[in-house]
Amino acid sequence: MHVKDLLSLKGKIVLVTGGAGNYGKCIVEAMAEADGTVITASRNLKANEAFVGQLKDRGLEVHALQLDQGDPGSVKNLRAAIEQQFGALHVLVNNAVARPMATYDAPMEDFAESMRVNATGMVDLMREMTAVIIKSGGGSIINIASMMGMFGPDLSNYEGTTMTQSPPPDYYFHNAGLINLTRYWARMMAGKNVRVNCVSPGGLFNHQPERFLENYTGKVPLRRMANQDDIKGLMVLLASEAGAYINGENILMDGGLNA
Ligand SMILES: NC(=O)c1ccc[n+]([C@@H]2O[C@H](COP(=O)([O-])OP(=O)(O)OC[C@H]3O[C@@H](n4cnc5c(N)ncnc54)[C@H](O)[C@@H]3O)[C@@H](O)[C@H]2O)c1
């Protein structure tokens, strides 16, 4: 098969959760530019629709649907809407994240709220969407974790800034869990033609304070944060036939920061 055909998502229905967020936007754009039919789902349908409108103006096939990942009814409604409107699902990008916990010593209620969405809700969503992917003949699940699920926080990045010196524990916990959940899921899908992989990105440039950028990028061999293009090729690779023999993997995408 020609490599351009291997990388094409033509005929594939792709769901990206949290698709109007920072990394989500890059992922949705990549999947649509590779000719996929892309559904972006998150709580804020208005923000989602505004983003979808911009991509539609460029001739890309993108749709917005509602999802509250912490609400089992909403997860079921999303599944029903996808089955009714699209009749199939081939790719799930598990990208949504709730950040209710701000610091090390924030109330445990905030930790519990994070688990409700980022752990319980995510597994619920994965089970519902995996069932549709299996019914559709198989496909690819891509979990977006973080390098913070692989390593502890580097507090020196925050020195000289007003950013918190006290990163919250929930983020390190659920991202680490997601990396091994990926391996679990890949094995559970044996014989079902469903590949399951994880991407653990480093920090995306988002106009962070100058001092933070200095602290952080000084440690990255590429001397910069991730930009909006960096994740796109990797997403299309893992979603498409070009990645057909990559399974159960976690790919660290941090510019060499942790090399
Ligand atoms: N931004 C970074 O620098 C960075 C670095 C490493 C990893 N990541 C990972 O990338 C992914 C996306 O992060 P981001 O920074 O783009 O986040 P973001 O906060 O910009 O976007 C998160 C998205 O999730 C959605 N969301 C939140 N709660 C939800 C819920 N209950 N139901 C449905 N949708 C919900 C939000 O509406 C939003 O669209 C996460 O998995 C994160 O761990 C981000």
The ligand as a Gaussian input file, in Angstrom:
#p B3LYP/6-31G(d) Opt

LIG

0 1
 N       -1.548000      21.229000      27.677000
 C       -0.427000      20.592000      27.961000
 O        0.663000      21.190000      28.062000
 C       -0.441000      19.099000      28.179000
 C        0.770000      18.462000      28.428000
 C        0.786000      17.088000      28.574000
 C       -0.383000      16.370000      28.463000
 N       -1.559000      17.008000      28.229000
 C       -2.750000      16.175000      28.112000
 O       -3.499000      16.566000      26.995000
 C       -4.879000      16.330000      27.219000
 C       -5.641000      17.607000      26.966000
 O       -5.129000      18.593000      27.829000
 P       -5.275000      20.150000      27.517000
 O       -4.176000      20.850000      28.206000
 O       -5.476000      20.343000      26.052000
 O       -6.597000      20.443000      28.331000
 P       -7.681000      21.617000      28.182000
 O       -8.051000      21.958000      29.594000
 O       -7.214000      22.681000      27.255000
 O       -8.881000      20.843000      27.489000
 C       -9.554000      19.825000      28.165000
 C      -10.845000      19.541000      27.457000
 O      -11.557000      18.556000      28.228000
 C      -12.893000      18.977000      28.348000
 N      -13.518000      18.458000      29.568000
 C      -13.227000      18.769000      30.848000
 N      -14.073000      18.125000      31.680000
 C      -14.902000      17.393000      30.900000
 C      -16.004000      16.549000      31.156000
 N      -16.458000      16.311000      32.409000
 N      -16.627000      15.966000      30.104000
 C      -16.205000      16.188000      28.848000
 N      -15.196000      17.012000      28.522000
 C      -14.554000      17.601000      29.551000
 C      -12.839000      20.491000      28.359000
 O      -14.108000      21.022000      27.990000
 C      -11.760000      20.757000      27.320000
 O      -12.328000      20.749000      26.016000
 C       -5.014000      15.846000      28.662000
 O       -5.097000      14.452000      28.654000
 C       -3.719000      16.293000      29.288000
 O       -3.333000      15.441000      30.339000
 C       -1.618000      18.366000      28.091000

